[in-house]
Amino acid sequence: MQQRVPRAEDGRVTEIITRLYMSPLEVLALLGAAAIVGARWLPPATRPRVTIAAGSVVVLSAIVLSVAGLRWQMLPVLAGAACALPFAVSPLLRRSGRPAWRARWWLALPGSAACLGLIATGPVAAWAFPVPVFPTPSGDFAVGTRVVQWTDPDRLETATADPRDRRTVVVQLWYPAQQSPADAQRAQYLGRTRDEAHTVSDALAGYAGLPGFLVDGVPRAHTHAVFNAPVADKGGRFPVVLFSPGLGGVRTQSTAWAEELASHGYVVAAFDHPYDSAAVVLADGRTINTKIAPTGNDDEDDKRAIETTRIRAADLSFGLTQLGRLDKGRIAGPLTGRLDTGRAAVTGHSLGGAAALQAARQDRRFAAVIDLDGYPRDPDPTSYHQPALGLTQAITPQTDSRYIPRLTKALERSTATSYRLTIPGSAHLTFMDAPLYLPPVRSMVGSLGRAESPRVVAAATLAFLDSTLRHKPGSLAGVLSTYGDLSVHP
């Protein structure tokens, strides 16, 4: 059979569907619904065929979507079609001998406009709250991922009253991998399974005070990594990057960033911090939800944040120890012999950034530290030896006036050269995956755009890591300054 050559029109159709953030079946239902409304205004000879065809498309699409999982964004589309369908079908009843009724144009016009407005709500809602589409990693390596669970026998779990309970963390690793077959199942976003992804998504929405249905597209997403893919057979031993999410955040909240780093030859280890992260699903199936909630008392909340930061910093140091044991084969795993824990960076977003700064001060094994828009919380701010990078959101009159002075002092305490990079057009959530699935509201996710936000954050991060961990020649300040307003603290 002759192979069909893709045409330029195919690419344009795919691009339109992608920009609508709707699946082809959803687009088909949308067009069918619009055709039902438009059938009322077609010539009498054409009207019956269009009505029957469009009605069939909508009904069949609705059935298939219901079986596959109907998104709430499609409900106004189907409602608009349902409202218009009786008026489109009524004139066709003449064929069965019944008198046909057809509304006057001046009565039908407002109804048609209302139905089309209802139908148009669907793609607008799908654009505002889409199923996230992850950017393709730009490095030379394919990306694999796996989830591990580690328990520290030397630390009590202070969030429970059980004296036998030891601190446990769940860690997801993204690593350079061999190329998987094109049809290999890509990793589920937010969890190992769809059920875990829904659990985490609902918990994150609840933590943010949002109805869970608004972000029901998020657990439908798949990333570019492949679970348990074979480790790359080239590249030697890889530097490691440990990551702590924001308060209430989860290990997968910066997946686009982690996959980009892994594709460039880094192993990223991102942490779930039980009783702090919105939801942590353990290996035995238990779910631990966060116990952290604002008290309304700023001083009390600050004290709790300092304590949480201390626990997270200890988690990060423990994680580096475990990665070293994994490299030496004391923990079984495919990354044995491939981890260069002598070249380790500690990073984090928001409160995780504060934990990263504290971990660097306390643990000299870390060779570099990155704070992604995190307010320093270290109660004992002494000097540390690692080069540091602080990435911050665009500063506005609403920014806490204490933030930049406090971050600057933290960076100046490093005995190595440190950098503060303010990215224009960014907001606090720019430094995670949020721009991929939340409405593009500037105050919330910034104005860089869904594709540009993860690209800029990852590019600045890679420039710093390549310079500090791989000693790549060239001016780091010159590279970083291309992404925003740079301050250098020698």
Sequence and secondary structure as in RCSB ss.txt:
>XXXX:A:sequence
MQQRVPRAEDGRVTEIITRLYMSPLEVLALLGAAAIVGARWLPPATRPRVTIAAGSVVVLSAIVLSVAGLRWQML
PVLAGAACALPFAVSPLLRRSGRPAWRARWWLALPGSAACLGLIATGPVAAWAFPVPVFPTPSGDFAVGTRVVQW
TDPDRLETATADPRDRRTVVVQLWYPAQQSPADAQRAQYLGRTRDEAHTVSDALAGYAGLPGFLVDGVPRAHTHA
VFNAPVADKGGRFPVVLFSPGLGGVRTQSTAWAEELASHGYVVAAFDHPYDSAAVVLADGRTINTKIAPTGNDDE
DDKRAIETTRIRAADLSFGLTQLGRLDKGRIAGPLTGRLDTGRAAVTGHSLGGAAALQAARQDRRFAAVIDLDGY
PRDPDPTSYHQPALGLTQAITPQTDSRYIPRLTKALERSTATSYRLTIPGSAHLTFMDAPLYLPPVRSMVGSLGR
AESPRVVAAATLAFLDSTLRHKPGSLAGVLSTYGDLSVHP
>XXXX:A:secstr
       HHHHHHHHHHHHHT  HHHHHHHHHHHHHHHHTTS TTTHHHHHHHHHHHHHHHHHHHHHH   GGGH
HHHHHHHHHHHHHHGGGGGGGT       HHHHHHHHHHHHHHHHHHHHHHHHS         SSSEEEEEEEEE
EEEEEE TTSS TT EEEEEEEEEEEE    TTS   BTTSSSHHHHHHHHHHHHHHHT  GGGGTTGGG B S 
EET  B SSS SEEEEEEE  TT  TTTTHHHHHHHHHTT EEEEEE TTTSSEEE TTS EEE      S HHH
HHHHHHHHHHHHHHHHHHHHHHHHHHHTTSS STTTT EEEEEEEEEEETHHHHHHHHHHHH TT  EEEEES  
   SS   B S EEEEE    TTS TTHHHHHHHHHHTBSS EEEEE TT  GGGGSSGGGTS   HHHH SS T
THHHHHHHHHHHHHHHHHTS   S HHHHHGGGSEEEEE 
